[in-house]
Amino acid sequence: MAKQGEKTVTPRLRFPEFRGAKDWTLIELRQLAEFVTERVGATECIPYTITSGVGLVSQQEKLGRTIAGNSLKNYVLLQRNDFAYNKSATKTFPQGFIARYIGDERAAVPNSIFTCFRTNGEVINPVYLDGLFSTNLHGNWLRTRIAVGARAHGSLNVSDEDLMDLPVPLPDGPSSLTEQRKIADCLTSLDELIAAQGRMVEALKAHKRGLMQQLFPREGEAHPRLRFPEFRDAPEWAAGKASDIVEVLQGYGFPERLQGNKEAEFPFYKVSDISACVDAGGTFLADAKNHIDAAVLEELRARLLPAGTTVFAKIGEAIRSNKRAIVTRPCLVDNNAAGVKALQGLAEDRFVYYLWSQIPLIEYSGGVVPAVNKSTIEQIQVRYPDIDEQQRIADCLSSLDTKIAAASSQLSSLRLHKQGLMQQLFPTPMED
């Protein structure tokens, strides 16, 4: 029950059975949780793995007596539903992020990186609290409070006591845990849908990878293991170099003063644009953060890449990712990227895309910084059938890509739906 003078907050959306209930109250984290201080010592346990946006999950291998030369006594033991606040900046786990441990076995967490705490199950539901920390509003708000506290203390990190000062909005009254569980169950059911959709996307991608391995000949072979019925008596695939069926197109330097235009006629793609397209489950590259007009094109003395060109990174560690995309309209790419365009009558654009997706350019790169040049790309050895069979292969794989894109879009929609729902199920943070 809220005490006189306590701040109260109200979510925008409540389940019907709680709409007449009291406003929520802000309660310090210290009243809901206590620090986890048990050390690993000689106990056998499993190490943690960080899963961005989800939490901490355990690995499979058991730990030995040391981790990277550090004594295990410096590691904290977590059990399921414990929380870890990251007090050191890392690439995958930003400072101020709070994650729930979702493994089933006890896990080891470095004490130097995390402050760990365990919730009181009689007061707060850990899944509810995890959802609260996961919302954009509350996550950013809490990290802002922590950062302000850190500056006030003249340090990058705040003390454990400052962490426990964080206010947590909770339903008030005897039905508090019941409403928390309702919210937690709702979010858990959405997480299960998201996980199932994610598995579907991965299954489709795995099916495509397996099919491609059969539709294209293995190294040293002239026939694929799988051919469509109408081509089973066709000749073996021709052997040659890439320049026999594609034109290799170069990227161009992109001065910073010309960047940032989003409205001009021609897209100017960077490697990051290619990666964003592929990471979103796409094949066809349409979105660009930079555009140029005809005047800039003339200033750069650049030649546009035609629609249908397969583009990819040609320098740096991005080569290892093997990400490929097909541009949908005339464009340019920067000089960290290049493209290959099917030669008319000899190759089909989509077949070239699938063929190129199986060529690991890192194997052809040289130098301290991995890189491939135009002449190296042109000399890469390839095998290819006549254009009718290329078309058939491309149609088959394109239909799979369409399914993958649709499933990926549904996955993104579910994630957005969850985020939007959380913003309404939890109260908007109040300014101090």
N, C-alpha and C positions, 0 to 999 in steps of 0.2 A: 504494500500500500504506500502511495506517495506521501512523503512527509511535507508539512507546510514549508513553502519556500523552495522545494525541489523543482528543478526544471522538468517539464513534461513535453512529450513530442507525440505526434500521431502519424501513422503511415497513411498513404493515400488509398491503399487497398487493404481491406480486412475480410477474412472469411465471414460468411453470413452470421454464424453463431457467435461472433465476437464483435459485431458492429455496434452493439450497445454497451460494450465493456469500457472500462476506464482508459484514459490516455496512458501512453507509455511513460516510463520514467528513465532518467539517465543515472546509471549506477557505475561506480568506479570498478574497473576490472579486478582490483584487489579483493572486492567483496564476492567475486564469482570464481576466483581461481587462486592457485598457490603455485609457487615455483617448483619445478622438477629439478632436484639436485643429486639424485642417485647417479653415481659414477659406474662406468662399465667394469673397471678393474680387470679381473681375470675371467669375467663372465663371457660365455660364448654368445654372440649375437650377430645380427646382420646390419650392414651399413645402410644409410639412407640414400635415396636418389631423389633429386628434385624434379618434379613435373610441373612445368609452368602453368599457373592458373588452377592447378588441382591441389597440390600439396606435396607432402613427403611420402614416398612409397619405398618399401624395402627392396633390396636386391636379393638375389638367390644365394650367392656364396656366403658362407660363414666367415667371420673375421678371424684372423689369427691373433697373436698376442700384441701386434703393433700395426699401426696404419701409417705408412710413409715415414717410418722412423719415430713416430710420436707414441708415447705411452698411452695405452687405452684408459688409464685412470683419468685422462683429460677429456674423455668422452662421456656424454650424458646418456642415460638409458631412457628411451621413449617407449611408451606403450600406446596401443590404439587410442585415437582421439586426443592425444596430447598435442600441444601447439608449440611451434618454434617461431620466435621472432628473429629475423635476420638483422644483425647489428653490424655487418660488414658488407660493403658493396661487392657484388659479383655480377658477371654477365647474365647468368640465367636466373638469379634470385636477387632482385634489387633490395637495397637497404630499406628497412621499414616494412618489408612484406611479412605477413603472418600466415603461416601454413599449418594445416592440420595433418598429423601423421595418420595415414589410412592403411598402413600395413597391419598384418595379423600377429606377427612376431615382434618381440622387442628389438629395437634398432638403436644403433650408435650414432650420436650427433655430436660434432665437435663443439666443445664448450666455448672455444674462442670465437666462433662464428655466430652461434645461436644462444638466445635466452629462451628457456623452455618453461612452459607452465601447463598445469592440468586443471581443468574446470571442475567445479563442484556440481555433480549430476543432480543434486537435489534442488539446485537453483537455476541452472542453465543447461540447455541442450547443446552439446558440442557441434552438431551439424548446423544448428541455427547460427551459432557464433561464427562458424566457418563461412556460412553464407553471407553474414554481415560483413566480415573482413574481405570477402571476394567482390562485393559491389564496387563499381567505379567510384561512386560518391563517398562511401565510407572508407574504402581502401586508400584513395587519394587524400581524404581528410585526415585519416589517422597518420599517414606518412608525413603530411604537412605538419601536424602537431608534433610529431617526433623530431622532424627536422628543425622546427623552431626551438624545441627544447634543447636540441643538440647545440645550436648556435648560442643559446643562452648560457650553456655550460662551457662554451669555448672548445667543444669537442665534436667530432663527427658522430659520436654515439651518445645516446642518453643513458641514464642509469636505469637499473632494473626497477627502481621505485617510480621513476617517471613513466615507465611503461605501464606500471600498475595503476597510474593515475588516469589512464584513458577511460573516458565515459562510454558506457555501453547502453544503448536503448533496449529496454525490456518491457514486455507487456506487464501491466500492474495487476495485482489481485491474485486470488486463489487459482484462477485459470491460466496463470502465466505460462507454466510448463506445458499445458495442453495446447495453447496457441503457438508456442515455440515449436512443439512437435508437429503441429499442422503445417507450419511453414517449412520445417525441415523435411517432412514427408513429401510435400509438393516439389521442393527443389531436388530431392533425391530421385523422385520419379522422372523429373526432367533430365537429370544426369544420366539415368539409365537409358532414356530415349536417345540422348546425345551419344552415349557410348555405343549403343546398338547401331546408330546411323554411321558412326565413325568406323565400326567394324565392317559395315557394308561397303563403305568407300574403299577401305583397305583391301577387302576381298575382291572388289572389281579391279583395283589396280594390280593386285597379284595375278588375277586371271589374265589381264592384258599382258603383263610381263611374261607369263608362261606361254601365252599364245604367240607373242612376238618371237620368242626363242625358237618356236617351231616353224613359223612362217618365213624366217630368214635362215639361210644356211649357216651352219657353224663354221668356225675358222678351218680352212683347209678343205671344205666340202663345196660341191658345185650345185647341190640340190638341197632345198629345205626339207625338213622331216615331214612337213605337212603342206600339201598343195590342194587347192580347190579342184573338184572333179574334172572341170573342163581343161585343166592345165597339167593333169597327171602324166600325159604323154608328150608334153612340150619339151623342148630342148633344155639342157642345163643352163643355169644362169650365166650370163656373160661375166667375164673377169676383166677388170680395168682399173683405172685410177679415177679419183673423184672428178677431175676436170673433164672426163669423157661424158659425164651426164649433168654436171652442174657448173655454174659460173660462181666463183668465189667473189663476194662483194665486201669491200672494206668499210670500216667505220671512220669517223672524222673527229678531229679535235673540236671540243665544244667550249669556247671561251665563257667564263663565268658571267661576263657582262651581257651575254645573249641568253642566259638561262632564266627560267621563271615564267615565260609567256605560256599561258594555258589556252589561248584563244586562236592562235594562228593556224594556218592551213595544214602544215605538215608536222606530224609527230617526230620528236627527236628522242629516241629511246636510249636509256642507259641500262647497264646490266641489272640494276635494282628493279627496273620495270619488268624485265624478263623474269627475274626471280619471283616478283610479286604475282605475276600471271600464273606461273607454274605452281607456286605454293598454294594458290587459290583453286587449284585443280583445272586450270584453263589450258587450252592448246593454242587458241588464237589471241594474239596480242593486239589490243585495241587501246587500252588506257595508257596515257603518257603524262608525266608531270611537266614536260617541256614541249613547246611547239615553236616552229619557225615559219616565217613567210618567204615569199619568192625572193625578196631583197636579201635576206640573210642567206638563203640558199646560194645566191649568186656571190655574195661576199665570201662565203666559205669555199666557193668553187667545188661544190659537192654534187655528187650524182645520187639521185634518189634510189633507194632500194624499192623494187616493184612489189606490189601485193603478192602474197604467196611465198615470199622469201622466208626461209627458216633462219632465225637469228639465235646467237649464242655468245657466251663470253669466250674471249680468246687469250686473256691474260689474267694472272693472279690466281688466288685460291678458288675463285668462282669456277674455274675450269673443272675442278674436281666434282662439282655438283651435277655436271652433265645436263643442265637445264636447257631446254629448247622450246621455242615458240614460233608460230607462223604469223607474220604481220598481215594485217587485213587491208592496208592501204599504203600508197607510196609514203616513204618515211626515210629517216636517217637513223643510224645508230652511232654511238660515240666510239672513240678509237680503242676502247677496251672490249669491243664486241665486233662481230663480223656476221656475214650471212652467206647462205648458199641458195641459189635459184636454179630450178630445174631447166635444162636446155630443152627448148620446144621440140616435140617430136621424139625425144630420147628418154625423157623422164617426166614423171607426174609430181607436182609440188608436194602433195600430201605423202606420197611414197618416199620422197626425199626426206621429209620431216621424220618419218618413222625409221628410215635407214640411218639418218644422222643421229637419232636418239640412241642408237646402239653403238656409236663410235666414241670411245672414251678418249677425248682429245688430250687428257693428261699424259697418255702414253706416247704422244707425239711432241710433247712440250720439252723445252730446254731452258737452261739458264737458272740462276738463283731464284728469280721470280718466275714461276711457270708461265710460258707463253708459246703460242704457235703463230707462225706468219702465213701469208697467203700462199707462198710456194709450197710450204709443208702441207697445208690443207689440200692443195691441188693434187699432191702426189699420194695421198692416202689410198690404199688399195680397197676396192669395193667390188661386190657382185650384185647384179641386177638382172631381172627378167625383161621380157618385152613389155611394152607400155600397157597392153591389155591386162596382163597379170598384175602389174604395178597398181593399176586402177582397182582391181578386185581386192587386193590386199589393203589398199588405202580405205576402200569403202567399209570393209569389215572392221578395221581398227578404228575408223572414224565413228562408227556406230557405238563402239565401246566407249570412246571418249565422250560421246554425247551422254551416255548413261552415267559416266563418272562425274561429268560436270553437273548433271542434274542432282546426283546424290550429294555432291560437295556443296551445292547451293542449298539443299535442304538442311545439311549439317550446319552451315553458316546461319540459316534462318532460325534453327533451334537454339543455337548459342545466343543469337541476338534476342530471341524471345525470352530466354532465361534471364539475360542481363536486364532487359526491360521490366520483367516481372519482379526481379529483386529490387529494382529501384522503387517499385510501388509497395512491395511487401515490407520493406524496411523504411523507417522514417528518414526524411532528409536531415542530415546533420545540422545542428544549430551552431551559429557563430558564438564564440566565447564573448 
